[in-house]
């Protein structure tokens, strides 16, 4: 619970700002939220290994993107633009790395055979 600080301003209570969440908390919250969304959109239940891999890939990407975006927003709010840029680049790189490592191989095989996505 936040308690007001007395003595600042003209008799008005001032609330201290919330400290930023640890990076692990931000990632975990976004990971769980994205996994829930990904698991129940499109297919009624993710049962095949390909569907579970898609859910995992999207959850990891969602957690990474949210954690990086949150850090970048905090850095911009504090006026630290170089840290915001670094957080953005690291987040984008993390999402790209996850995509490369966990991409759907059956989709890639179809693209190679036909020259385009079906």
Secondary structure as GFF3:
##gff-version 3
##sequence-region A 1 118
A	DSSP	alpha_helix	23	40	.	.	.	ID=ss1
A	DSSP	alpha_helix	49	77	.	.	.	ID=ss2
A	DSSP	alpha_helix	81	102	.	.	.	ID=ss3
A	DSSP	alpha_helix	105	114	.	.	.	ID=ss4
###
